[in-house]
Amino acid sequence: MNRARRIRRSSKWTRASRIHRAIHPRCVYCAATTDLTVDHIVPLEKGGAAYDPRNLQTLCRSCNSAKGNSLSAATPPRQ
C-alpha cells in the first residue's frame, strides 16, 4: 500500500480531517458547506506533509475532483 493510501486510512488522518473541517467548515473555492473533504495543498504523492495544517484546505467533493493532484491553495480551478 502506498504512503498516501496508508495515511488516508489511518485513525490519525480521520481525526485530523474531522478537526480541520470543524475549524474550516466551507469549501475554499466555492464556499459550499456540504459534502466537504480535506485536501492536501501539496499532494501526498508529491511529498506534501500529511498532517501539517498549513498543507490542508477544505474543499467540497466537486472542487476537490476538479483540483485533482495539482498544487493549489485557495485558488479555484479553471472551469
mmCIF file of the N, C-alpha and C atoms, coordinates in Angstrom:
data_MODEL
# 
_entry.id   MODEL 
# 
loop_
_atom_site.group_PDB 
_atom_site.id 
_atom_site.type_symbol 
_atom_site.label_atom_id 
_atom_site.label_alt_id 
_atom_site.label_comp_id 
_atom_site.label_asym_id 
_atom_site.label_entity_id 
_atom_site.label_seq_id 
_atom_site.pdbx_PDB_ins_code 
_atom_site.Cartn_x 
_atom_site.Cartn_y 
_atom_site.Cartn_z 
_atom_site.occupancy 
_atom_site.B_iso_or_equiv 
_atom_site.pdbx_formal_charge 
_atom_site.auth_seq_id 
_atom_site.auth_comp_id 
_atom_site.auth_asym_id 
_atom_site.auth_atom_id 
_atom_site.pdbx_PDB_model_num 
ATOM 1   N N  . MET A 1 1  ? 0.854   -1.180 0.000   1.00 0.00 ? 1  MET A N  1 
ATOM 2   C CA . MET A 1 1  ? 0.000   0.000  0.000   1.00 0.00 ? 1  MET A CA 1 
ATOM 3   C C  . MET A 1 1  ? 0.898   1.241  0.000   1.00 0.00 ? 1  MET A C  1 
ATOM 4   N N  . ASN A 1 2  ? 0.564   2.225  -0.836  1.00 0.00 ? 2  ASN A N  1 
ATOM 5   C CA . ASN A 1 2  ? 1.416   3.408  -0.911  1.00 0.00 ? 2  ASN A CA 1 
ATOM 6   C C  . ASN A 1 2  ? 1.196   4.339  0.291   1.00 0.00 ? 2  ASN A C  1 
ATOM 7   N N  . ARG A 1 3  ? 2.099   5.292  0.429   1.00 0.00 ? 3  ARG A N  1 
ATOM 8   C CA . ARG A 1 3  ? 2.086   6.208  1.578   1.00 0.00 ? 3  ARG A CA 1 
ATOM 9   C C  . ARG A 1 3  ? 0.764   6.973  1.680   1.00 0.00 ? 3  ARG A C  1 
ATOM 10  N N  . ALA A 1 4  ? 0.288   7.500  0.572   1.00 0.00 ? 4  ALA A N  1 
ATOM 11  C CA . ALA A 1 4  ? -0.949  8.291  0.592   1.00 0.00 ? 4  ALA A CA 1 
ATOM 12  C C  . ALA A 1 4  ? -2.130  7.455  1.060   1.00 0.00 ? 4  ALA A C  1 
ATOM 13  N N  . ARG A 1 5  ? -2.235  6.255  0.565   1.00 0.00 ? 5  ARG A N  1 
ATOM 14  C CA . ARG A 1 5  ? -3.354  5.383  0.949   1.00 0.00 ? 5  ARG A CA 1 
ATOM 15  C C  . ARG A 1 5  ? -3.271  5.013  2.432   1.00 0.00 ? 5  ARG A C  1 
ATOM 16  N N  . ARG A 1 6  ? -2.068  4.717  2.916   1.00 0.00 ? 6  ARG A N  1 
ATOM 17  C CA . ARG A 1 6  ? -1.899  4.386  4.344   1.00 0.00 ? 6  ARG A CA 1 
ATOM 18  C C  . ARG A 1 6  ? -2.339  5.555  5.219   1.00 0.00 ? 6  ARG A C  1 
ATOM 19  N N  . ILE A 1 7  ? -1.939  6.755  4.842   1.00 0.00 ? 7  ILE A N  1 
ATOM 20  C CA . ILE A 1 7  ? -2.295  7.939  5.628   1.00 0.00 ? 7  ILE A CA 1 
ATOM 21  C C  . ILE A 1 7  ? -3.804  8.149  5.630   1.00 0.00 ? 7  ILE A C  1 
ATOM 22  N N  . ARG A 1 8  ? -4.428  8.092  4.450   1.00 0.00 ? 8  ARG A N  1 
ATOM 23  C CA . ARG A 1 8  ? -5.873  8.343  4.358   1.00 0.00 ? 8  ARG A CA 1 
ATOM 24  C C  . ARG A 1 8  ? -6.701  7.300  5.095   1.00 0.00 ? 8  ARG A C  1 
ATOM 25  N N  . ARG A 1 9  ? -6.146  6.127  5.318   1.00 0.00 ? 9  ARG A N  1 
ATOM 26  C CA . ARG A 1 9  ? -6.870  5.072  6.038   1.00 0.00 ? 9  ARG A CA 1 
ATOM 27  C C  . ARG A 1 9  ? -6.576  5.054  7.534   1.00 0.00 ? 9  ARG A C  1 
ATOM 28  N N  . SER A 1 10 ? -5.709  5.937  8.000   1.00 0.00 ? 10 SER A N  1 
ATOM 29  C CA . SER A 1 10 ? -5.302  5.920  9.406   1.00 0.00 ? 10 SER A CA 1 
ATOM 30  C C  . SER A 1 10 ? -6.296  6.656  10.301  1.00 0.00 ? 10 SER A C  1 
ATOM 31  N N  . SER A 1 11 ? -6.334  6.247  11.557  1.00 0.00 ? 11 SER A N  1 
ATOM 32  C CA . SER A 1 11 ? -7.194  6.932  12.526  1.00 0.00 ? 11 SER A CA 1 
ATOM 33  C C  . SER A 1 11 ? -6.674  8.348  12.786  1.00 0.00 ? 11 SER A C  1 
ATOM 34  N N  . LYS A 1 12 ? -5.366  8.540  12.675  1.00 0.00 ? 12 LYS A N  1 
ATOM 35  C CA . LYS A 1 12 ? -4.794  9.877  12.861  1.00 0.00 ? 12 LYS A CA 1 
ATOM 36  C C  . LYS A 1 12 ? -5.330  10.834 11.784  1.00 0.00 ? 12 LYS A C  1 
ATOM 37  N N  . TRP A 1 13 ? -5.412  10.371 10.523  1.00 0.00 ? 13 TRP A N  1 
ATOM 38  C CA . TRP A 1 13 ? -5.955  11.211 9.452   1.00 0.00 ? 13 TRP A CA 1 
ATOM 39  C C  . TRP A 1 13 ? -7.445  11.470 9.666   1.00 0.00 ? 13 TRP A C  1 
ATOM 40  N N  . THR A 1 14 ? -8.183  10.452 10.071  1.00 0.00 ? 14 THR A N  1 
ATOM 41  C CA . THR A 1 14 ? -9.615  10.618 10.323  1.00 0.00 ? 14 THR A CA 1 
ATOM 42  C C  . THR A 1 14 ? -9.834  11.730 11.339  1.00 0.00 ? 14 THR A C  1 
ATOM 43  N N  . ARG A 1 15 ? -9.063  11.705 12.403  1.00 0.00 ? 15 ARG A N  1 
ATOM 44  C CA . ARG A 1 15 ? -9.186  12.720 13.455  1.00 0.00 ? 15 ARG A CA 1 
ATOM 45  C C  . ARG A 1 15 ? -8.749  14.097 12.942  1.00 0.00 ? 15 ARG A C  1 
ATOM 46  N N  . ALA A 1 16 ? -7.604  14.154 12.263  1.00 0.00 ? 16 ALA A N  1 
ATOM 47  C CA . ALA A 1 16 ? -7.092  15.433 11.760  1.00 0.00 ? 16 ALA A CA 1 
ATOM 48  C C  . ALA A 1 16 ? -8.061  16.070 10.768  1.00 0.00 ? 16 ALA A C  1 
ATOM 49  N N  . SER A 1 17 ? -8.636  15.269 9.885   1.00 0.00 ? 17 SER A N  1 
ATOM 50  C CA . SER A 1 17 ? -9.553  15.834 8.888   1.00 0.00 ? 17 SER A CA 1 
ATOM 51  C C  . SER A 1 17 ? -10.865 16.284 9.532   1.00 0.00 ? 17 SER A C  1 
ATOM 52  N N  . ARG A 1 18 ? -11.322 15.557 10.535  1.00 0.00 ? 18 ARG A N  1 
ATOM 53  C CA . ARG A 1 18 ? -12.544 15.954 11.243  1.00 0.00 ? 18 ARG A CA 1 
ATOM 54  C C  . ARG A 1 18 ? -12.330 17.296 11.948  1.00 0.00 ? 18 ARG A C  1 
ATOM 55  N N  . ILE A 1 19 ? -11.199 17.453 12.609  1.00 0.00 ? 19 ILE A N  1 
ATOM 56  C CA . ILE A 1 19 ? -10.879 18.709 13.301  1.00 0.00 ? 19 ILE A CA 1 
ATOM 57  C C  . ILE A 1 19 ? -10.759 19.848 12.288  1.00 0.00 ? 19 ILE A C  1 
ATOM 58  N N  . HIS A 1 20 ? -10.074 19.596 11.174  1.00 0.00 ? 20 HIS A N  1 
ATOM 59  C CA . HIS A 1 20 ? -9.898  20.641 10.161  1.00 0.00 ? 20 HIS A CA 1 
ATOM 60  C C  . HIS A 1 20 ? -11.247 21.103 9.613   1.00 0.00 ? 20 HIS A C  1 
ATOM 61  N N  . ARG A 1 21 ? -12.139 20.163 9.303   1.00 0.00 ? 21 ARG A N  1 
ATOM 62  C CA . ARG A 1 21 ? -13.465 20.528 8.780   1.00 0.00 ? 21 ARG A CA 1 
ATOM 63  C C  . ARG A 1 21 ? -14.281 21.302 9.811   1.00 0.00 ? 21 ARG A C  1 
ATOM 64  N N  . ALA A 1 22 ? -14.097 20.996 11.091  1.00 0.00 ? 22 ALA A N  1 
ATOM 65  C CA . ALA A 1 22 ? -14.821 21.724 12.138  1.00 0.00 ? 22 ALA A CA 1 
ATOM 66  C C  . ALA A 1 22 ? -14.338 23.176 12.235  1.00 0.00 ? 22 ALA A C  1 
ATOM 67  N N  . ILE A 1 23 ? -13.052 23.385 12.064  1.00 0.00 ? 23 ILE A N  1 
ATOM 68  C CA . ILE A 1 23 ? -12.478 24.730 12.139  1.00 0.00 ? 23 ILE A CA 1 
ATOM 69  C C  . ILE A 1 23 ? -12.723 25.512 10.849  1.00 0.00 ? 23 ILE A C  1 
ATOM 70  N N  . HIS A 1 24 ? -12.696 24.810 9.717   1.00 0.00 ? 24 HIS A N  1 
ATOM 71  C CA . HIS A 1 24 ? -12.856 25.427 8.388   1.00 0.00 ? 24 HIS A CA 1 
ATOM 72  C C  . HIS A 1 24 ? -14.029 24.752 7.675   1.00 0.00 ? 24 HIS A C  1 
ATOM 73  N N  . PRO A 1 25 ? -15.269 25.157 7.983   1.00 0.00 ? 25 PRO A N  1 
ATOM 74  C CA . PRO A 1 25 ? -16.450 24.433 7.500   1.00 0.00 ? 25 PRO A CA 1 
ATOM 75  C C  . PRO A 1 25 ? -16.969 24.832 6.117   1.00 0.00 ? 25 PRO A C  1 
ATOM 76  N N  . ARG A 1 26 ? -16.147 25.488 5.306   1.00 0.00 ? 26 ARG A N  1 
ATOM 77  C CA . ARG A 1 26 ? -16.574 25.883 3.955   1.00 0.00 ? 26 ARG A CA 1 
ATOM 78  C C  . ARG A 1 26 ? -15.494 25.538 2.936   1.00 0.00 ? 26 ARG A C  1 
ATOM 79  N N  . CYS A 1 27 ? -15.930 25.196 1.739   1.00 0.00 ? 27 CYS A N  1 
ATOM 80  C CA . CYS A 1 27 ? -15.005 24.971 0.631   1.00 0.00 ? 27 CYS A CA 1 
ATOM 81  C C  . CYS A 1 27 ? -14.294 26.289 0.330   1.00 0.00 ? 27 CYS A C  1 
ATOM 82  N N  . VAL A 1 28 ? -12.970 26.264 0.259   1.00 0.00 ? 28 VAL A N  1 
ATOM 83  C CA . VAL A 1 28 ? -12.226 27.498 -0.001  1.00 0.00 ? 28 VAL A CA 1 
ATOM 84  C C  . VAL A 1 28 ? -12.384 27.961 -1.445  1.00 0.00 ? 28 VAL A C  1 
ATOM 85  N N  . TYR A 1 29 ? -12.871 27.119 -2.339  1.00 0.00 ? 29 TYR A N  1 
ATOM 86  C CA . TYR A 1 29 ? -13.078 27.504 -3.736  1.00 0.00 ? 29 TYR A CA 1 
ATOM 87  C C  . TYR A 1 29 ? -14.464 28.095 -3.959  1.00 0.00 ? 29 TYR A C  1 
ATOM 88  N N  . CYS A 1 30 ? -15.513 27.392 -3.503  1.00 0.00 ? 30 CYS A N  1 
ATOM 89  C CA . CYS A 1 30 ? -16.884 27.803 -3.863  1.00 0.00 ? 30 CYS A CA 1 
ATOM 90  C C  . CYS A 1 30 ? -17.766 28.134 -2.660  1.00 0.00 ? 30 CYS A C  1 
ATOM 91  N N  . ALA A 1 31 ? -17.241 28.009 -1.446  1.00 0.00 ? 31 ALA A N  1 
ATOM 92  C CA . ALA A 1 31 ? -17.945 28.317 -0.196  1.00 0.00 ? 31 ALA A CA 1 
ATOM 93  C C  . ALA A 1 31 ? -19.055 27.328 0.152   1.00 0.00 ? 31 ALA A C  1 
ATOM 94  N N  . ALA A 1 32 ? -19.090 26.175 -0.508  1.00 0.00 ? 32 ALA A N  1 
ATOM 95  C CA . ALA A 1 32 ? -20.079 25.149 -0.160  1.00 0.00 ? 32 ALA A CA 1 
ATOM 96  C C  . ALA A 1 32 ? -19.871 24.704 1.285   1.00 0.00 ? 32 ALA A C  1 
ATOM 97  N N  . THR A 1 33 ? -20.949 24.256 1.907   1.00 0.00 ? 33 THR A N  1 
ATOM 98  C CA . THR A 1 33 ? -20.866 23.785 3.295   1.00 0.00 ? 33 THR A CA 1 
ATOM 99  C C  . THR A 1 33 ? -21.266 22.318 3.421   1.00 0.00 ? 33 THR A C  1 
ATOM 100 N N  . THR A 1 34 ? -21.514 21.655 2.306   1.00 0.00 ? 34 THR A N  1 
ATOM 101 C CA . THR A 1 34 ? -21.891 20.240 2.336   1.00 0.00 ? 34 THR A CA 1 
ATOM 102 C C  . THR A 1 34 ? -20.926 19.422 1.488   1.00 0.00 ? 34 THR A C  1 
ATOM 103 N N  . ASP A 1 35 ? -20.878 18.124 1.775   1.00 0.00 ? 35 ASP A N  1 
ATOM 104 C CA . ASP A 1 35 ? -20.044 17.170 1.037   1.00 0.00 ? 35 ASP A CA 1 
ATOM 105 C C  . ASP A 1 35 ? -18.580 17.618 1.029   1.00 0.00 ? 35 ASP A C  1 
ATOM 106 N N  . LEU A 1 36 ? -18.077 17.997 2.216   1.00 0.00 ? 36 LEU A N  1 
ATOM 107 C CA . LEU A 1 36 ? -16.730 18.547 2.338   1.00 0.00 ? 36 LEU A CA 1 
ATOM 108 C C  . LEU A 1 36 ? -15.676 17.464 2.503   1.00 0.00 ? 36 LEU A C  1 
ATOM 109 N N  . THR A 1 37 ? -14.500 17.758 1.969   1.00 0.00 ? 37 THR A N  1 
ATOM 110 C CA . THR A 1 37 ? -13.332 16.899 2.118   1.00 0.00 ? 37 THR A CA 1 
ATOM 111 C C  . THR A 1 37 ? -12.180 17.771 2.595   1.00 0.00 ? 37 THR A C  1 
ATOM 112 N N  . VAL A 1 38 ? -11.124 17.144 3.072   1.00 0.00 ? 38 VAL A N  1 
ATOM 113 C CA . VAL A 1 38 ? -9.913  17.876 3.413   1.00 0.00 ? 38 VAL A CA 1 
ATOM 114 C C  . VAL A 1 38 ? -8.861  17.486 2.386   1.00 0.00 ? 38 VAL A C  1 
ATOM 115 N N  . ASP A 1 39 ? -8.330  18.488 1.716   1.00 0.00 ? 39 ASP A N  1 
ATOM 116 C CA . ASP A 1 39 ? -7.389  18.308 0.618   1.00 0.00 ? 39 ASP A CA 1 
ATOM 117 C C  . ASP A 1 39 ? -5.996  18.721 1.056   1.00 0.00 ? 39 ASP A C  1 
ATOM 118 N N  . HIS A 1 40 ? -4.992  18.034 0.517   1.00 0.00 ? 40 HIS A N  1 
ATOM 119 C CA . HIS A 1 40 ? -3.601  18.431 0.725   1.00 0.00 ? 40 HIS A CA 1 
ATOM 120 C C  . HIS A 1 40 ? -3.226  19.411 -0.379  1.00 0.00 ? 40 HIS A C  1 
ATOM 121 N N  . ILE A 1 41 ? -2.806  20.605 -0.016  1.00 0.00 ? 41 ILE A N  1 
ATOM 122 C CA . ILE A 1 41 ? -2.412  21.626 -0.983  1.00 0.00 ? 41 ILE A CA 1 
ATOM 123 C C  . ILE A 1 41 ? -1.274  21.086 -1.840  1.00 0.00 ? 41 ILE A C  1 
ATOM 124 N N  . VAL A 1 42 ? -0.226  20.604 -1.192  1.00 0.00 ? 42 VAL A N  1 
ATOM 125 C CA . VAL A 1 42 ? 0.822   19.850 -1.883  1.00 0.00 ? 42 VAL A CA 1 
ATOM 126 C C  . VAL A 1 42 ? 0.448   18.391 -1.687  1.00 0.00 ? 42 VAL A C  1 
ATOM 127 N N  . PRO A 1 43 ? 0.047   17.704 -2.757  1.00 0.00 ? 43 PRO A N  1 
ATOM 128 C CA . PRO A 1 43 ? -0.435  16.326 -2.626  1.00 0.00 ? 43 PRO A CA 1 
ATOM 129 C C  . PRO A 1 43 ? 0.578   15.400 -1.957  1.00 0.00 ? 43 PRO A C  1 
ATOM 130 N N  . LEU A 1 44 ? 0.060   14.419 -1.241  1.00 0.00 ? 44 LEU A N  1 
ATOM 131 C CA . LEU A 1 44 ? 0.915   13.437 -0.581  1.00 0.00 ? 44 LEU A CA 1 
ATOM 132 C C  . LEU A 1 44 ? 1.842   12.775 -1.584  1.00 0.00 ? 44 LEU A C  1 
ATOM 133 N N  . GLU A 1 45 ? 1.324   12.483 -2.779  1.00 0.00 ? 45 GLU A N  1 
ATOM 134 C CA . GLU A 1 45 ? 2.112   11.830 -3.817  1.00 0.00 ? 45 GLU A CA 1 
ATOM 135 C C  . GLU A 1 45 ? 3.265   12.696 -4.306  1.00 0.00 ? 45 GLU A C  1 
ATOM 136 N N  . LYS A 1 46 ? 3.212   13.998 -4.009  1.00 0.00 ? 46 LYS A N  1 
ATOM 137 C CA . LYS A 1 46 ? 4.273   14.919 -4.409  1.00 0.00 ? 46 LYS A CA 1 
ATOM 138 C C  . LYS A 1 46 ? 5.089   15.371 -3.205  1.00 0.00 ? 46 LYS A C  1 
ATOM 139 N N  . GLY A 1 47 ? 4.984   14.622 -2.105  1.00 0.00 ? 47 GLY A N  1 
ATOM 140 C CA . GLY A 1 47 ? 5.794   14.894 -0.926  1.00 0.00 ? 47 GLY A CA 1 
ATOM 141 C C  . GLY A 1 47 ? 5.180   15.838 0.084   1.00 0.00 ? 47 GLY A C  1 
ATOM 142 N N  . GLY A 1 48 ? 3.912   16.156 -0.055  1.00 0.00 ? 48 GLY A N  1 
ATOM 143 C CA . GLY A 1 48 ? 3.245   17.065 0.875   1.00 0.00 ? 48 GLY A CA 1 
ATOM 144 C C  . GLY A 1 48 ? 3.160   16.494 2.280   1.00 0.00 ? 48 GLY A C  1 
ATOM 145 N N  . ALA A 1 49 ? 3.178   17.386 3.259   1.00 0.00 ? 49 ALA A N  1 
ATOM 146 C CA . ALA A 1 49 ? 3.074   16.981 4.662   1.00 0.00 ? 49 ALA A CA 1 
ATOM 147 C C  . ALA A 1 49 ? 1.657   16.503 4.952   1.00 0.00 ? 49 ALA A C  1 
ATOM 148 N N  . ALA A 1 50 ? 1.554   15.332 5.533   1.00 0.00 ? 50 ALA A N  1 
ATOM 149 C CA . ALA A 1 50 ? 0.251   14.691 5.736   1.00 0.00 ? 50 ALA A CA 1 
ATOM 150 C C  . ALA A 1 50 ? -0.621  15.402 6.755   1.00 0.00 ? 50 ALA A C  1 
ATOM 151 N N  . TYR A 1 51 ? -0.049  15.811 7.873   1.00 0.00 ? 51 TYR A N  1 
ATOM 152 C CA . TYR A 1 51 ? -0.860  16.313 8.982   1.00 0.00 ? 51 TYR A CA 1 
ATOM 153 C C  . TYR A 1 51 ? -0.620  17.786 9.302   1.00 0.00 ? 51 TYR A C  1 
ATOM 154 N N  . ASP A 1 52 ? 0.221   18.460 8.544   1.00 0.00 ? 52 ASP A N  1 
ATOM 155 C CA . ASP A 1 52 ? 0.530   19.868 8.793   1.00 0.00 ? 52 ASP A CA 1 
ATOM 156 C C  . ASP A 1 52 ? -0.664  20.731 8.382   1.00 0.00 ? 52 ASP A C  1 
ATOM 157 N N  . PRO A 1 53 ? -1.277  21.448 9.316   1.00 0.00 ? 53 PRO A N  1 
ATOM 158 C CA . PRO A 1 53 ? -2.445  22.274 8.984   1.00 0.00 ? 53 PRO A CA 1 
ATOM 159 C C  . PRO A 1 53 ? -2.181  23.283 7.865   1.00 0.00 ? 53 PRO A C  1 
ATOM 160 N N  . ARG A 1 54 ? -0.923  23.695 7.695   1.00 0.00 ? 54 ARG A N  1 
ATOM 161 C CA . ARG A 1 54 ? -0.593  24.645 6.620   1.00 0.00 ? 54 ARG A CA 1 
ATOM 162 C C  . ARG A 1 54 ? -0.678  23.994 5.239   1.00 0.00 ? 54 ARG A C  1 
ATOM 163 N N  . ASN A 1 55 ? -0.734  22.660 5.195   1.00 0.00 ? 55 ASN A N  1 
ATOM 164 C CA . ASN A 1 55 ? -0.847  21.947 3.923   1.00 0.00 ? 55 ASN A CA 1 
ATOM 165 C C  . ASN A 1 55 ? -2.268  21.424 3.690   1.00 0.00 ? 55 ASN A C  1 
ATOM 166 N N  . LEU A 1 56 ? -3.211  21.843 4.496   1.00 0.00 ? 56 LEU A N  1 
ATOM 167 C CA . LEU A 1 56 ? -4.579  21.350 4.378   1.00 0.00 ? 56 LEU A CA 1 
ATOM 168 C C  . LEU A 1 56 ? -5.524  22.479 3.988   1.00 0.00 ? 56 LEU A C  1 
ATOM 169 N N  . GLN A 1 57 ? -6.528  22.127 3.202   1.00 0.00 ? 57 GLN A N  1 
ATOM 170 C CA . GLN A 1 57 ? -7.592  23.069 2.866   1.00 0.00 ? 57 GLN A CA 1 
ATOM 171 C C  . GLN A 1 57 ? -8.884  22.281 2.722   1.00 0.00 ? 57 GLN A C  1 
ATOM 172 N N  . THR A 1 58 ? -9.983  22.926 3.080   1.00 0.00 ? 58 THR A N  1 
ATOM 173 C CA . THR A 1 58 ? -11.293 22.298 2.943   1.00 0.00 ? 58 THR A CA 1 
ATOM 174 C C  . THR A 1 58 ? -11.811 22.560 1.538   1.00 0.00 ? 58 THR A C  1 
ATOM 175 N N  . LEU A 1 59 ? -12.207 21.484 0.858   1.00 0.00 ? 59 LEU A N  1 
ATOM 176 C CA . LEU A 1 59 ? -12.820 21.583 -0.464  1.00 0.00 ? 59 LEU A CA 1 
ATOM 177 C C  . LEU A 1 59 ? -14.063 20.715 -0.491  1.00 0.00 ? 59 LEU A C  1 
ATOM 178 N N  . CYS A 1 60 ? -15.070 21.135 -1.237  1.00 0.00 ? 60 CYS A N  1 
ATOM 179 C CA . CYS A 1 60 ? -16.204 20.242 -1.450  1.00 0.00 ? 60 CYS A CA 1 
ATOM 180 C C  . CYS A 1 60 ? -15.721 19.141 -2.402  1.00 0.00 ? 60 CYS A C  1 
ATOM 181 N N  . ARG A 1 61 ? -16.435 18.059 -2.447  1.00 0.00 ? 61 ARG A N  1 
ATOM 182 C CA . ARG A 1 61 ? -16.021 16.921 -3.265  1.00 0.00 ? 61 ARG A CA 1 
ATOM 183 C C  . ARG A 1 61 ? -15.856 17.311 -4.740  1.00 0.00 ? 61 ARG A C  1 
ATOM 184 N N  . SER A 1 62 ? -16.752 18.161 -5.237  1.00 0.00 ? 62 SER A N  1 
ATOM 185 C CA . SER A 1 62 ? -16.696 18.587 -6.635  1.00 0.00 ? 62 SER A CA 1 
ATOM 186 C C  . SER A 1 62 ? -15.425 19.392 -6.930  1.00 0.00 ? 62 SER A C  1 
ATOM 187 N N  . CYS A 1 63 ? -15.108 20.362 -6.083  1.00 0.00 ? 63 CYS A N  1 
ATOM 188 C CA . CYS A 1 63 ? -13.899 21.173 -6.277  1.00 0.00 ? 63 CYS A CA 1 
ATOM 189 C C  . CYS A 1 63 ? -12.643 20.334 -6.093  1.00 0.00 ? 63 CYS A C  1 
ATOM 190 N N  . ASN A 1 64 ? -12.671 19.393 -5.142  1.00 0.00 ? 64 ASN A N  1 
ATOM 191 C CA . ASN A 1 64 ? -11.525 18.527 -4.929  1.00 0.00 ? 64 ASN A CA 1 
ATOM 192 C C  . ASN A 1 64 ? -11.276 17.674 -6.168  1.00 0.00 ? 64 ASN A C  1 
ATOM 193 N N  . SER A 1 65 ? -12.332 17.172 -6.782  1.00 0.00 ? 65 SER A N  1 
ATOM 194 C CA . SER A 1 65 ? -12.183 16.382 -8.006  1.00 0.00 ? 65 SER A CA 1 
ATOM 195 C C  . SER A 1 65 ? -11.616 17.236 -9.135  1.00 0.00 ? 65 SER A C  1 
ATOM 196 N N  . ALA A 1 66 ? -12.079 18.486 -9.239  1.00 0.00 ? 66 ALA A N  1 
ATOM 197 C CA . ALA A 1 66 ? -11.582 19.383 -10.279 1.00 0.00 ? 66 ALA A CA 1 
ATOM 198 C C  . ALA A 1 66 ? -10.109 19.716 -10.066 1.00 0.00 ? 66 ALA A C  1 
ATOM 199 N N  . LYS A 1 67 ? -9.700  19.893 -8.814  1.00 0.00 ? 67 LYS A N  1 
ATOM 200 C CA . LYS A 1 67 ? -8.306  20.200 -8.497  1.00 0.00 ? 67 LYS A CA 1 
ATOM 201 C C  . LYS A 1 67 ? -7.415  19.019 -8.807  1.00 0.00 ? 67 LYS A C  1 
ATOM 202 N N  . GLY A 1 68 ? -7.898  17.830 -8.505  1.00 0.00 ? 68 GLY A N  1 
ATOM 203 C CA . GLY A 1 68 ? -7.107  16.632 -8.766  1.00 0.00 ? 68 GLY A CA 1 
ATOM 204 C C  . GLY A 1 68 ? -5.833  16.604 -7.953  1.00 0.00 ? 68 GLY A C  1 
ATOM 205 N N  . ASN A 1 69 ? -4.743  16.235 -8.594  1.00 0.00 ? 69 ASN A N  1 
ATOM 206 C CA . ASN A 1 69 ? -3.459  16.070 -7.928  1.00 0.00 ? 69 ASN A CA 1 
ATOM 207 C C  . ASN A 1 69 ? -2.544  17.267 -8.178  1.00 0.00 ? 69 ASN A C  1 
ATOM 208 N N  . SER A 1 70 ? -3.133  18.411 -8.544  1.00 0.00 ? 70 SER A N  1 
ATOM 209 C CA . SER A 1 70 ? -2.322  19.591 -8.828  1.00 0.00 ? 70 SER A CA 1 
ATOM 210 C C  . SER A 1 70 ? -1.964  20.322 -7.536  1.00 0.00 ? 70 SER A C  1 
ATOM 211 N N  . LEU A 1 71 ? -0.968  21.173 -7.631  1.00 0.00 ? 71 LEU A N  1 
ATOM 212 C CA . LEU A 1 71 ? -0.564  22.012 -6.499  1.00 0.00 ? 71 LEU A CA 1 
ATOM 213 C C  . LEU A 1 71 ? -1.435  23.257 -6.540  1.00 0.00 ? 71 LEU A C  1 
ATOM 214 N N  . SER A 1 72 ? -2.169  23.496 -5.465  1.00 0.00 ? 72 SER A N  1 
ATOM 215 C CA . SER A 1 72 ? -3.071  24.642 -5.477  1.00 0.00 ? 72 SER A CA 1 
ATOM 216 C C  . SER A 1 72 ? -3.528  24.966 -4.075  1.00 0.00 ? 72 SER A C  1 
ATOM 217 N N  . ALA A 1 73 ? -3.565  26.257 -3.774  1.00 0.00 ? 73 ALA A N  1 
ATOM 218 C CA . ALA A 1 73 ? -4.063  26.700 -2.470  1.00 0.00 ? 73 ALA A CA 1 
ATOM 219 C C  . ALA A 1 73 ? -5.026  27.853 -2.666  1.00 0.00 ? 73 ALA A C  1 
ATOM 220 N N  . ALA A 1 74 ? -6.265  27.638 -2.298  1.00 0.00 ? 74 ALA A N  1 
ATOM 221 C CA . ALA A 1 74 ? -7.301  28.680 -2.270  1.00 0.00 ? 74 ALA A CA 1 
ATOM 222 C C  . ALA A 1 74 ? -7.442  29.463 -3.568  1.00 0.00 ? 74 ALA A C  1 
ATOM 223 N N  . THR A 1 75 ? -7.167  28.824 -4.687  1.00 0.00 ? 75 THR A N  1 
ATOM 224 C CA . THR A 1 75 ? -7.405  29.428 -5.987  1.00 0.00 ? 75 THR A CA 1 
ATOM 225 C C  . THR A 1 75 ? -8.272  28.469 -6.776  1.00 0.00 ? 75 THR A C  1 
ATOM 226 N N  . PRO A 1 76 ? -9.464  28.864 -7.144  1.00 0.00 ? 76 PRO A N  1 
ATOM 227 C CA . PRO A 1 76 ? -10.354 27.934 -7.839  1.00 0.00 ? 76 PRO A CA 1 
ATOM 228 C C  . PRO A 1 76 ? -9.759  27.405 -9.133  1.00 0.00 ? 76 PRO A C  1 
ATOM 229 N N  . PRO A 1 77 ? -9.980  26.134 -9.426  1.00 0.00 ? 77 PRO A N  1 
ATOM 230 C CA . PRO A 1 77 ? -9.517  25.595 -10.704 1.00 0.00 ? 77 PRO A CA 1 
ATOM 231 C C  . PRO A 1 77 ? -10.307 26.228 -11.842 1.00 0.00 ? 77 PRO A C  1 
ATOM 232 N N  . ARG A 1 78 ? -9.697  26.318 -13.005 1.00 0.00 ? 78 ARG A N  1 
ATOM 233 C CA . ARG A 1 78 ? -10.398 26.873 -14.175 1.00 0.00 ? 78 ARG A CA 1 
ATOM 234 C C  . ARG A 1 78 ? -11.472 25.911 -14.615 1.00 0.00 ? 78 ARG A C  1 
ATOM 235 N N  . GLN A 1 79 ? -12.633 26.445 -14.917 1.00 0.00 ? 79 GLN A N  1 
ATOM 236 C CA . GLN A 1 79 ? -13.760 25.608 -15.357 1.00 0.00 ? 79 GLN A CA 1 
ATOM 237 C C  . GLN A 1 79 ? -13.764 25.497 -16.859 1.00 0.00 ? 79 GLN A C  1 
# 
